[in-house]
């Protein structure tokens, strides 16, 4: 069983929003990617466009930066993150 959660903070460290959700059965890496996706989308919906995304997993970050394709089992999430980050 897995969950994802995160905080949105401004440049002064003030909390702008937070989220937590149950993902059901999932790997740790997939849960971290899903948390990044949810956080980025939440920031966009709140009107924030200049983001710094911090992940506590080097593996997750590398997968998202290098594997935006169907070959990786988390490919759909990484493509979604890429689409969110590529928005104008």
ABEGO torsion letter per residue (X at the ends): XBBBBBBBBBAAGBBAEBBBBBAEBBBAAAAAAAAAAAAAAAAAAAGBABBBBBBABAAAAAAAAAABBAABAAAAAAAAAAAAAABX
